[in-house]
Amino acid sequence: MTQTAVEIVHVYYDALEHGDMTTLLAIASEQILVEGATSLPYAGKCQGRIAWVQFAEKFQQVWDNPVFAIENIHETGDCVVGLARLKATSKKTKKMIDMPMAEFFWIEDGKISRLLPFYWDTAAVIQAIN
């Protein structure tokens, strides 16, 4: 049975919540492109599954107990938008962030081919982690 793009994004968020890298890698295309804010120490541009794993590892080095509370998932033509609330505590400063974020997903052949995460306030993220 083929999954819809929205169902794939639901699988992504479920796997993310449970730290299930096996499932995350299974729904990512081999050449997945992730582009995040370059001002963040774990973001920037990465391409390929290995680079995505490295991105995830860097994210985990910065944050304790990150929670992505999903508010809505919408299909908008050629991409799917996940609207969420991110709560996490900096491992270094112990400061917490609690902010909206949006993630844009492009799905090709049943796999996530591109992911763009947008934080509501990258300056607040930088302040929390430094």
C-alpha positions in Angstrom: 0.0 0.0 0.0 1.4 3.4 -1.0 1.4 6.1 1.6 0.3 9.7 0.9 2.7 12.6 1.4 0.8 13.6 4.5 1.0 10.1 5.9 4.8 10.0 5.3 5.2 13.3 7.3 3.1 11.8 10.1 5.5 8.8 10.1 8.4 11.3 10.2 7.1 13.0 13.3 6.2 9.8 15.0 9.7 8.4 14.4 11.3 11.7 15.5 9.3 11.6 18.7 10.6 8.1 19.5 14.2 8.7 18.3 13.7 6.0 15.6 16.5 6.7 13.2 15.9 3.5 11.3 12.4 4.7 10.3 13.6 8.2 9.6 16.3 6.9 7.2 13.8 4.5 5.6 11.5 7.4 4.6 14.4 9.7 3.4 15.6 9.6 -0.1 19.2 8.6 -0.5 20.0 12.2 -1.6 17.7 14.0 0.9 18.5 17.7 1.0 18.0 19.5 4.4 18.5 23.3 4.5 18.3 25.0 7.9 19.3 28.4 9.2 23.0 28.8 8.8 23.2 30.8 12.0 22.5 27.7 14.1 25.5 25.5 14.9 23.7 22.2 13.9 22.0 23.5 10.8 23.0 24.8 7.4 22.8 22.7 4.2 23.3 18.9 4.2 22.6 16.4 1.5 22.3 12.6 1.7 21.3 10.3 4.5 24.7 10.3 6.2 24.8 14.1 6.3 21.2 14.0 7.7 22.3 11.6 10.5 25.2 14.0 11.3 22.8 16.9 11.4 20.6 14.9 13.9 23.6 14.1 16.0 24.6 17.7 16.2 21.1 18.7 17.1 21.1 16.1 19.9 24.4 17.4 21.2 22.9 20.9 21.7 19.4 20.0 23.1 18.1 18.0 26.0 14.7 16.4 25.6 13.5 18.2 22.4 9.7 17.8 21.9 8.0 18.6 18.6 4.3 19.1 19.4 2.6 18.8 16.1 -0.2 21.3 15.6 -1.2 20.7 11.9 0.1 19.0 8.8 -1.1 20.4 5.4 -0.5 19.4 1.9 0.1 22.5 -0.2 0.6 21.4 -3.8 4.0 20.0 -4.2 5.0 20.1 -0.6 3.7 19.3 2.9 3.9 21.7 5.7 4.2 20.6 9.3 3.3 23.2 11.9 4.7 22.4 15.3 5.8 23.8 18.6 9.4 23.1 19.6 10.3 22.8 23.3 13.8 22.0 24.3 16.5 22.8 26.9 20.0 23.8 26.0 22.5 21.2 27.3 25.1 24.0 27.8 23.1 26.8 29.4 20.0 24.9 30.7 17.8 27.6 29.1 14.6 26.5 27.5 13.0 27.4 24.2 9.3 27.1 23.5 8.4 28.4 20.1 6.4 27.7 16.9 8.2 26.3 13.9 7.3 25.1 10.5 8.9 22.4 8.4 8.4 22.1 4.7 8.7 18.6 3.1 9.0 17.6 -0.5 8.1 13.9 -1.1 9.2 12.0 -4.2 8.6 8.4 -4.9 7.4 7.9 -1.4 10.5 9.4 0.3 11.3 12.8 1.8 13.6 14.4 -0.8 13.9 17.9 0.7 13.3 19.3 4.2 13.3 23.0 5.2 12.9 23.7 8.9 12.0 27.3 10.0 12.3 28.4 13.6 10.1 31.2 14.7 13.0 33.1 16.4 16.6 31.9 15.6 18.0 34.8 17.7 16.2 33.3 20.7 17.6 29.9 19.9 21.1 31.2 19.6 20.7 33.1 22.9 19.4 29.9 24.6 22.4 27.8 23.5 25.2 30.2 24.1 
